[in-house]
Amino acid sequence: MSPAGALWRAAATLAAPALPLWLARRARRGKEFPARLPERRGIARLPRPAGRLLWLHAASVGETQSVLPLIARLRESRPDLAVLLTTATVTAARLIGDRLGERAADPERSGLLPGHPWLIHQFAPLDVPAWISRFLDHWRPDAAGFVESELWPNALTALRTRAIPVALINARLSARSFARWRLAPGLARRLLRAFALVLPQSAGDAERLARLGATVSPPGNLKLATPPLPADETERARLAALFGADPVWVAASTHAGEETQVLAAHRLALAAVPALRLILAPRHPERGAEVAETAAAAGFAAGRRSAGEDPDGPVWIADTLGELGLWYRLGLGAYVGGSLIPRGGQNPLEPARLGLPVAFGPDMGNFAEIATMLRAAGAASEVADAAALAAWAVRLVREPAWRAEAGRAAATAAATHAMVLDRMAEGLLGLLPAGEHTEG
């Protein structure tokens, strides 16, 4: 073990007695489910399913959304395979049931998914050696896959010690993270060489990971291969009737400090298109009340979806989880947030798959290659500020031929990467041992 790895192991062990208090504080703030806090210490209340078990870890909402279609493809290829999916956030836990149509699931109390008995959700244990060991002792996965940039030293060490093969899928390493990892090259090399398979998102990620010591496969982005976001067609028709003939645009996955600019853009656009309506969907739905206050300060009395209020006015706040596909299907085009402020942007492919013209701000570092691809295809526009965003929203209404062409280009660009899903599924299945799982 490298000196940095040994230091991390010691620090995590020393911190362990205080971590339950930290977790309890998070639970009081709504960031953990109180009934499931033991899972964060590696304590499981569900039995391990029989047969081969693949452990996949997807930290938050974006990673979870991208990995669910991969899980479906894995199950299609191996009907005998069970999957343990861990996440680190409550929003991701809720998303799983929503995406799978699991109306009977109760993510606040259990990781069971009654309609998918071969798929179990757990909250990931914190990277404390004893807690990781307890987790692995119970679940005994035959192979594991971490999504994007999850590099936990103690978990990887424990997997290597138990000879459990592990993959880093849809691997992402930003230039900023690369610079930090270069300060501990021995630890980085040791961690990355623990992966039997590294599937990078992009050529840039592949180059940075290789320089730190990883053996990488050809790049391919899992987010490029996911199917369109779902939507309830009955509800879409009902809301479309409420909007009537009024043109609608969507500002999705916005963050604190960004809604002010979006609302300013809408105010400017209304001067040109008085009937224009805005669906404002914050990245974190629990911020709905805060966003409503921001709208009120900007002069808009905005109703909230989570409060049961239907659209009635220039601005409607869509502060619910799992309905983004519905909002996109109601709009002429979509601005994708986290990009007019320094947050690296959110996924612009989600509206593109539905044939919508896309706009985003200048900070798209998290999706740089996707943003470049969409701009080059004529599917996306970069807007520098509220005035530019307003001009784009007005163009959606006034130039239907341009809007239709940009939408077609968006759908075409998003559909060219479907093979990534098959390649990643094949790589993960190749890590599983031959034959049936036997108790050890």
Salt bridges, closest charged atoms under 4 A:
GLU32 OE2 - ARG26 NE 2.77
GLU32 OE1 - ARG40 NE 3.35
GLU39 OE2 - ARG36 NE 2.85
GLU76 OE1 - ARG73 NE 3.43
ASP80 OD1 - ARG78 NE 2.87
GLU102 OE2 - HIS116 ND1 2.52
GLU108 OE2 - ARG94 NH2 3.43
ASP137 OD1 - ARG162 NH1 2.85
ASP142 OD2 - ARG48 NH2 3.44
ASP142 OD1 - ARG52 NH1 2.74
ASP142 OD1 - HIS437 ND1 2.77
GLU148 OE1 - ARG172 NE 3.23
GLU148 OE2 - LYS223 NZ 2.04
GLU150 OE1 - HIS57 NE2 3.09
ASP205 OD1 - ARG208 NH2 3.25
GLU207 OE2 - ARG211 NH1 3.45
GLU233 OE2 - ARG236 NH2 2.95
GLU235 OE2 - ARG238 NH2 2.87
GLU235 OE2 - ARG305 NH1 2.70
ASP246 OD2 - ARG277 NH1 2.77
GLU259 OE2 - ARG287 NH1 2.91
GLU290 OE2 - ARG287 NH2 2.84
ASP310 OD1 - ARG238 NH2 2.91
ASP319 OD2 - ARG304 NE 2.84
GLU323 OE2 - ARG305 NH2 2.79
GLU382 OE1 - ARG375 NH1 3.44
GLU399 OE1 - ARG395 NE 3.01
GLU405 OE1 - ARG408 NH2 2.89
ASP422 OD1 - ARG73 NH1 2.17
GLU439 OE1 - ARG140 NH2 2.67
